[in-house]
């Protein structure tokens, strides 16, 4: 039996300051934790995320990254240790002309804290989510992205010291946690912060318009494998549709452009319609294709994009 507890909160959008020391964020494709960490920062700064396999850069990856180099992108932050993104991948990035910086600690808890501490200057709020399970990861990622605040991983029974140190360093005053995820002991460790349980947040958007941000109890459909990217799957309807809440704002803009052309468009039309750069469009199309939302076929000097799934509200 599935149930959803709806809790409503009014909040002021957090004050967040971030550095601009990376042009591209590199994360592994087969496990979603590093991607979740990067997503909020990407949404805040507009810095793109490139998903690669742990061991090598695919032809598509090289095409995307070469496009960024051509556009003047130079800095690449690699999220995760050498098991997540190999030294070979880092060397190939260096050869392409990127200046790489690897952010990695002994585990994902430390890595999330290190990334937040290095790439956010200050944030008066943060999202904490259990780092050993997937059930709330999508929800945490969406909240982090919407508010542009850091996402940090915690253990159920205790908050790792590195995470507490990062929260203090960032001068965080409020932390969002998911109901029943943290033990009483872990919650006591957060006594200096305002702890806000989250299921649904009624918030003011960044342009001061009142926005209802529904975080629903959906599950992550995850497919792991060599070179495979993970997919988000709505429990409500697994076939033929995808919820609009599972798309980033930029992804939605691409999908809407295809919809307006009766579900089929050539990729060369998208820069004018979306005002996105060609490398950004290439990356977004690649991600939508991996998730089975868009089908891409070669057509002359461009690609024809066909919408494969209906977008539900």
C-alpha positions in Angstrom: 0.0 0.0 0.0 1.4 3.3 -1.0 0.7 6.5 0.9 2.0 10.1 0.6 2.2 12.4 3.6 1.8 16.0 2.5 3.5 18.6 4.7 3.3 22.2 3.7 6.0 24.8 4.5 6.4 28.4 3.6 10.0 29.4 3.2 12.2 32.1 1.8 14.5 31.0 -0.9 17.9 30.4 0.7 20.8 32.8 0.3 23.4 30.8 -1.7 26.8 31.9 -3.0 28.8 29.6 -5.3 32.2 29.7 -6.9 32.6 29.6 -10.7 35.7 27.5 -10.7 34.4 24.7 -13.0 33.0 24.8 -16.5 31.9 21.2 -16.7 31.2 18.6 -14.0 32.1 14.9 -14.8 30.2 12.1 -13.0 29.8 8.4 -13.5 26.8 7.0 -15.4 26.0 3.8 -13.6 25.4 5.0 -10.0 23.4 8.2 -9.4 24.9 9.5 -6.2 27.5 11.8 -7.7 25.0 13.1 -10.2 22.6 14.0 -7.4 25.4 16.0 -5.6 26.2 17.9 -8.8 22.6 18.6 -9.9 21.8 21.4 -7.4 25.1 23.2 -8.2 24.5 22.8 -11.9 21.0 24.3 -11.5 22.4 27.2 -9.5 25.3 28.1 -11.8 24.3 26.8 -15.2 27.4 24.6 -15.3 26.6 21.4 -17.4 27.0 17.9 -16.1 28.6 15.3 -18.4 27.8 11.6 -17.5 30.5 9.1 -18.6 31.2 5.5 -17.9 33.8 4.9 -15.1 36.4 3.6 -17.4 36.4 5.5 -20.7 34.9 8.3 -22.7 32.4 7.2 -25.3 32.2 8.7 -28.8 29.2 10.8 -27.7 31.1 12.0 -24.6 34.1 13.1 -26.7 31.7 14.9 -29.1 30.0 16.7 -26.3 33.3 17.6 -24.5 34.9 18.7 -27.7 32.0 21.1 -28.3 32.6 22.6 -24.9 36.3 23.0 -25.6 35.4 24.8 -28.8 33.1 27.1 -26.9 35.9 28.1 -24.5 35.2 25.8 -21.6 38.4 24.9 -19.8 37.8 23.6 -16.3 36.4 20.2 -15.4 35.6 19.0 -11.9 35.5 15.2 -11.5 33.2 13.9 -8.8 34.4 10.7 -7.1 37.5 8.7 -6.7 39.4 6.6 -9.3 36.8 3.8 -9.0 34.1 6.2 -10.0 36.0 8.0 -12.8 39.2 6.3 -13.8 42.6 7.9 -14.2 42.4 7.1 -17.9 39.3 9.3 -18.2 41.0 12.1 -16.4 44.1 11.8 -18.6 41.9 11.9 -21.7 40.2 15.1 -20.4 43.7 16.6 -19.8 44.7 15.7 -23.3 41.6 17.4 -24.7 42.6 20.6 -23.0 40.6 20.6 -19.8 42.2 21.6 -16.5 40.8 18.9 -14.2 40.1 19.0 -10.4 39.1 15.7 -8.7 36.8 16.0 -5.7 36.9 12.7 -3.8 37.1 11.4 -0.3 37.0 7.9 1.2 33.2 7.6 0.8 30.2 9.4 -0.7 29.5 11.1 2.6 33.0 12.8 2.6 32.8 13.5 -1.2 29.4 15.3 -0.8 30.9 17.3 2.1 34.1 18.1 0.2 32.2 19.2 -2.9 29.8 21.5 -0.9 32.7 23.0 1.0 34.8 23.7 -2.1 32.2 24.8 -4.6 29.6 26.6 -2.4 30.9 29.7 -0.6 27.9 30.1 1.6 24.4 28.6 1.8 21.9 29.1 4.6 20.2 25.8 3.8 21.1 22.3 2.8 19.5 19.0 1.9 20.5 15.9 3.9 19.6 12.5 2.6 20.6 8.9 3.5 23.6 7.9 1.5 23.1 4.1 1.7 19.7 3.9 0.0 18.0 5.2 -3.1 14.4 5.7 -2.0 14.6 9.4 -1.3 17.5 10.3 -3.6 15.4 11.6 -6.5 13.4 13.7 -4.1 16.5 15.2 -2.5 18.0 15.9 -5.9 14.9 17.7 -7.0 14.7 19.8 -3.9 18.4 20.7 -4.1 18.0 21.6 -7.8 14.9 23.7 -7.2 16.5 25.7 -4.3 20.0 25.7 -5.6 21.4 24.5 -2.3 23.9 21.7 -1.6 23.0 18.1 -1.1 24.9 16.1 1.4 24.8 12.4 2.3 24.3 11.2 5.9 24.0 7.9 7.6 20.7 6.9 9.2 22.2 6.4 12.7 24.7 9.3 12.7 25.7 12.4 10.8 29.4 12.0 9.6 31.8 14.5 11.1 32.8 15.8 7.6 29.2 16.6 6.8 28.7 18.5 10.1 31.9 20.4 9.4 30.7 21.3 5.9 27.4 22.6 7.3 29.2 24.8 9.7 31.7 26.0 7.1 28.8 27.0 4.8 27.0 28.8 7.7 23.9 26.7 7.1 21.0 27.5 9.4 18.4 25.2 8.0 18.6 21.5 6.9 15.9 19.6 5.0 15.6 15.9 6.0 13.2 13.2 4.9 10.6 11.8 7.4 11.7 8.7 9.4 15.0 8.6 7.6 17.3 9.7 10.5 17.5 8.2 14.0 17.0 10.3 17.1 20.7 10.2 17.6 21.4 11.7 14.2 18.7 14.3 14.7 20.3 15.4 18.0 23.6 15.9 16.2 21.7 18.6 14.1 20.5 20.5 17.2 22.2 23.7 16.1 20.2 23.8 12.8 16.5 24.2 12.1 15.5 20.8 10.9 12.7 20.8 8.4 11.0 17.5 7.5 10.1 17.3 3.8 7.5 15.6 1.7 5.8 18.5 -0.1 7.1 22.0 0.2 4.9 25.1 -0.5 7.5 27.7 -1.3 8.1 31.0 -2.9 10.0 30.8 -6.2 13.1 32.8 -7.0 11.0 35.3 -8.9 8.8 35.8 -5.8 5.8 34.0 -7.4 4.2 31.5 -5.1 5.0 28.0 -6.4 3.8 24.6 -5.2 6.8 22.2 -5.4 5.4 18.8 -5.1 7.9 16.2 -4.0 5.9 12.9 -4.4 6.8 9.5 -3.0 8.1 8.1 -6.3 10.8 5.4 -6.6 13.9 5.5 -8.7 13.9 2.9 -11.4 17.6 2.2 -11.6 19.3 0.2 -14.3 23.0 -0.5 -13.7 25.5 -1.9 -16.2 28.6 -1.0 -18.1 28.1 2.3 -19.8 24.4 2.3 -18.9 22.7 5.4 -17.5 20.0 5.3 -14.9 16.4 6.1 -15.6 13.7 7.7 -13.5 10.5 5.7 -13.7 7.1 7.0 -12.5 5.2 4.5 -10.4 1.9 5.9 -11.7 2.5 4.9 -15.3 5.6 3.0 -16.4 4.7 2.9 -20.1 4.8 5.7 -22.6 4.7 8.7 -20.2 7.2 10.5 -18.0 6.3 13.1 -15.3 7.3 16.7 -16.0 8.7 16.8 -12.4 11.4 14.4 -13.5 12.8 16.8 -16.0 15.1 19.7 -15.3 14.0 23.1 -16.5 16.4 22.9 -19.5 15.3 19.4 -20.4 11.7 20.5 -20.3 12.5 23.4 -22.7 13.9 20.9 -25.2 10.9 18.5 -24.8 8.4 21.4 -25.2 10.2 22.5 -28.4 9.8 19.1 -29.9 6.1 18.9 -28.8 5.4 22.2 -30.5 6.6 20.7 -33.8 4.1 17.8 -33.5 6.7 15.5 -31.8 9.4 15.7 -34.5 12.1 18.4 -35.0 15.5 18.7 -36.4 18.2 19.5 -33.8 19.6 22.4 -35.8 16.4 24.4 -35.0 16.8 24.2 -31.3 19.4 26.9 -30.7 17.1 29.5 -32.1 14.0 28.2 -30.2 15.7 27.6 -26.8 18.5 30.1 -26.9 20.8 27.3 -25.8 24.3 26.8 -27.2 24.9 23.9 -29.5 27.1 22.0 -27.0 24.4 22.4 -24.3 21.7 21.1 -26.7 23.9 18.2 -27.6 24.3 17.3 -23.9 20.6 17.6 -23.2 19.5 15.6 -26.2 22.0 12.9 -25.3 20.6 12.7 -21.7 17.0 12.6 -23.0 17.9 9.9 -25.5 19.6 7.8 -22.8 16.4 8.0 -20.7 14.3 6.9 -23.6 12.4 10.2 -23.8 13.7 11.3 -27.2 14.7 9.2 -30.2 17.6 10.6 -32.3 18.3 9.6 -35.9 20.9 11.1 -38.3 19.4 13.4 -41.0 22.0 15.0 -43.3 24.2 17.3 -41.3 21.8 17.3 -38.3 19.7 14.9 -36.3 16.0 14.4 -36.3 14.5 14.2 -32.8 11.3 12.4 -32.1 9.4 12.4 -28.8 9.0 8.8 -27.6 7.1 9.5 -24.4 4.1 11.6 -23.5 4.9 14.2 -20.8 2.5 14.2 -18.0 1.9 17.0 -15.5 
